[in-house]
């Protein structure tokens, strides 16, 4: 796993495998970023959210609650994925 730039991981959050967290991204709570996933820009992953596989979360995207983002999914810009819902 790699954490670079001003990115931060706090609480019981974890980053593992080949996952990358960069820019101003914030991983917090019990969130998990794993596999080859990438979280960058001003993205936020919090709560019990899980980002894995080849998924990318970037820009101003937020993933929180019990949301899962996996496979080849891409979340970007000002989209928010909270508790299983996309909120624009």
C-alpha positions as CSV (number, residue, x, y, z in Angstrom):
1,X,0.0,0.0,0.0
2,X,1.1,3.6,-0.7
3,X,0.0,6.8,1.0
4,X,1.4,10.0,-0.5
5,X,0.9,13.7,-0.8
6,X,-1.4,15.2,2.0
7,X,-3.5,12.1,2.1
8,X,-4.4,10.7,5.6
9,X,-5.7,7.5,7.2
10,X,-7.2,7.8,10.6
11,X,-9.3,5.9,13.2
12,X,-9.4,2.2,12.5
13,X,-9.3,2.6,8.8
14,X,-6.9,0.4,6.8
15,X,-5.1,0.6,3.4
16,X,-3.6,-2.7,2.2
17,X,-2.4,-4.7,-0.8
18,X,-1.4,-2.5,-3.7
19,X,-3.9,0.2,-2.8
20,X,-2.9,3.8,-3.3
21,X,-4.2,6.9,-1.4
22,X,-2.9,10.2,-2.6
23,X,-3.6,13.9,-3.0
24,X,-5.8,15.3,-0.2
25,X,-7.8,12.0,0.1
26,X,-9.0,11.1,3.6
27,X,-9.7,7.5,4.8
28,X,-11.4,7.4,8.2
29,X,-13.6,5.4,10.6
30,X,-13.5,1.7,9.9
31,X,-13.1,2.2,6.1
32,X,-11.0,-0.2,4.1
33,X,-9.1,0.4,0.8
34,X,-7.5,-2.8,-0.6
35,X,-6.4,-4.7,-3.6
36,X,-5.3,-2.4,-6.5
37,X,-7.8,0.3,-5.5
38,X,-6.9,4.0,-5.8
39,X,-8.4,6.9,-3.8
40,X,-7.1,10.4,-4.8
41,X,-7.8,14.1,-5.1
42,X,-10.2,15.4,-2.4
43,X,-12.0,12.0,-2.2
44,X,-13.3,10.8,1.2
45,X,-13.9,7.2,2.3
46,X,-15.4,6.8,5.8
47,X,-17.6,4.8,8.1
48,X,-17.6,1.1,7.2
49,X,-17.1,1.8,3.5
50,X,-15.0,-0.6,1.5
51,X,-13.1,0.2,-1.8
52,X,-11.3,-2.7,-3.4
53,X,-10.4,-4.5,-6.6
54,X,-9.4,-2.0,-9.3
55,X,-11.9,0.6,-8.2
56,X,-11.0,4.3,-8.3
57,X,-12.5,7.0,-6.1
58,X,-11.2,10.4,-7.1
59,X,-12.0,14.1,-7.5
60,X,-14.5,15.2,-4.8
61,X,-16.3,11.8,-4.5
62,X,-17.4,10.6,-1.1
63,X,-18.0,7.0,-0.1
64,X,-19.4,6.4,3.4
65,X,-21.7,4.4,5.5
66,X,-21.8,0.7,4.6
67,X,-21.1,1.3,0.9
68,X,-18.9,-1.0,-1.2
69,X,-17.1,0.1,-4.3
70,X,-15.3,-2.8,-6.1
71,X,-14.3,-4.3,-9.4
72,X,-13.5,-1.8,-12.0
73,X,-15.9,0.9,-10.6
74,X,-15.0,4.6,-11.0
75,X,-16.5,7.3,-8.7
76,X,-15.5,10.8,-9.5
77,X,-16.2,14.5,-9.4
78,X,-18.9,15.7,-7.0
79,X,-20.7,12.4,-6.7
80,X,-21.4,11.1,-3.2
81,X,-22.2,7.4,-2.6
82,X,-23.7,7.2,0.9
83,X,-25.3,4.1,2.4
84,X,-25.8,2.6,-1.0
85,X,-27.2,5.7,-2.8
86,X,-25.6,8.0,-5.3
87,X,-26.2,11.6,-4.4
88,X,-25.2,14.3,-6.9
